[in-house]
């Protein structure tokens, strides 16, 4: 009489157990393990679309390309070229270029995207802020009292990959959020700074 329901009920039970076990595994994954998996997925050469959210930006769109310590970033009227040593920040609205030495220790996407997900536990406090069925929100705070910023990174697991979805920078109650979308495939060559392309621009140098 009950034999017809035995197999479906067993299958349902197995699915429930699998789901609970999977969620439990994600909950047990440490913040550092998430970041290591994220770095392994991205590697040293990748590109991502981004949207800068905020009341003043209104959803400003752009992208950046990473190649080791070199990168190119485009966001609204702003462009940034960096060869790992020198950084050229272009404001196309003001027709101005600011050149300076690159700060490879900075970890903000807009100032140095090459270190946007590179946080080591001996310098930062890493913690799981929340967990979803296939991802997590990681909170990152510098151990030094000098830097008053908390960073929240939303990561998601898709197949064997761990990808970033969103980064929030909280500077003591003020900050901004960047939504991210990895561009599949190997990116084209990272655009390089060429002064000839910006004739007529004012150059402000801090070198």
N, C-alpha and C positions, 0 to 999 in steps of 0.2 A: 504493500500500500504506500509506503514512504520511499521506495527505492528510486522513484523518478527525481526526487529532490536531493538525494544524497550527493551526487556529483556536483550540481550547481552550488549547493551550500558549501561543499568543500572548496570549490574554486573561489567562491566569495571570501571564505575564511582565509585562504592563502593570500589573496589579493590584499585583504585588510592587514594581515601580518606583515606582508612585504612593504606596504605603505608605511606602517608604523615603524618598521625596522629602518627603512630608508630615511624617514624624518629624523629618527633617533641618531643615525649616522651623521647626518648634516649637523645636528645639534652638537655632536661631539667633536666636529671639525674645528680646530682652533683658528683664531684670526690669522696667525702666522702661516698656517697650512693653506688657508684660502689665498693669501697673498702670494705664496710661493707657487701655487698652481696657476694663479693669474699671470704671474711673470713668465712662467714656463710656456703658457699658451701664447702670449704676445711675442716673446722673443725680443730681439734688439732691432727688428726692422718690421714696422707695421704702420697702418694708417687708420684713422677713425674720424667719422663725422662727429660734430658736436653742436649742441644748442645751449647757449648761455641764457639761463632763466633769471628773471628779476623784474621789479617794477620799472626800472630805468631802461633795461635792455629790450624788453618786450619780446623775448625769444630770438636773440641774435644768433644767426647760423654761421657755421664755419667748419673747418677740419684741420687736422695736423698730420704730418708724416714724420716718423721717427726712423733714424738710421744710426744706431749706436749713440754717440753723444751729439750728433748733428740732428737738426730738425727744421721743419718749416711749418709755420702756423698761420692760418688765415681766419679772421673773425671780423665780420662787418667790414669797416674801413681800415682795419688794422692787419698788418702782416709782420711776421717775425722770422728772420733768418738767423740760424746759428750753426757754426761749423765746429762746435765743441769748445772753442776758445773765445771767439768774438760773437757778439749778439747785435743784430741790427733790427730795431723796432721801427716800423714804418707806419705813419699815420697819413693815409691818402687824402683825408678830408683837409688836414692842415698842410699837406705837402711838406712833411717833416720826417726826418730820420734821426733816431737816437742810437748812437753806437757806443757799446760798452763791452767790458769783459764778461764772459758768460759765468754765471754762478751755478756750478754743477751740484751744489749742495741744496739748492732750493727745490722744493717738492710740489709747488703749485703748478697746475697745468698751464696757466697763462704766462708764467715766467720761465718754466723749465719742464716741459712735458716729458722729457726723458726720465725724470725721477718721480713721475706722478704716482706710481704704484710701488716704489722702491723704499720700503720702510723697514728698518731692522729693529728688533726688539730691545737691543741694548741702548738705543737712542730714543725710541718711542714706546709708549704704552699702547699695546694692541689688544683690543677686546671685541667680542661679538656683541653687537648692540641688539640685533634681532635675527631670527631665522625664519625662512619660508620653506616651502616644500622642496625647492631646488636652488636655493641661494641664501644669501645672508647680507646683513649690513654690518660693516666693520667700522669701529670707531678708533681713531688714531690721535693720540695727544703726545706732543713732545715732552720728554722728561725734564728738559730745561725749563725753568720758570720764565726765561726771557721771551719765548714764543707763546703768545696767547692765541692759539688757534686749535680748534678741534676739527678733524677731517672725518667725514663719513663716506664710505665707499660701498655702493650696492653692487654685489657680484652675483652672477647667475651661472649655473652649470648647464651646458648644452652638449650632450654627448660626452666626449672626453675633454671638452674645453671648458675653461672657466673664463668668463668675459665680464668686463665692467659695464654697468648700465647707467650709473649716476654717481657723481661726486659732489658733496656739499662741503664748502669751506665756511666754518663758523668762527669769525674773529670776534670773540667776546660779545656775542649777541647780534653781530652784523656779518653779512657774508653773501655768498651767491652759490647757485647750484648749476652744474653742467651735466646735461644728459649726453650719453655717448652711444655710438653705434659703430662697431668695428667694420671696416671695409675689407671684404674677403679678398684673398689672393695677395701675392707679393706686390707691394706698391711700386710705382715708377720711381725713377731717381729723385731724390729729395731736391727741390729747387734750391739753387745757390744764390747768395747775394751777388748782385752785379750792379755796381754804382751807375753804370751807363743807362740802366733802365729807369733811373730816378733823377734824370737831369731836371734842374729847376727846383729841386727839393732842398730845403734848408737842412744842413747836417749839424746836429748837436753831438759833440764828441766828449766822452768821459774817459778816453784812453790817455 
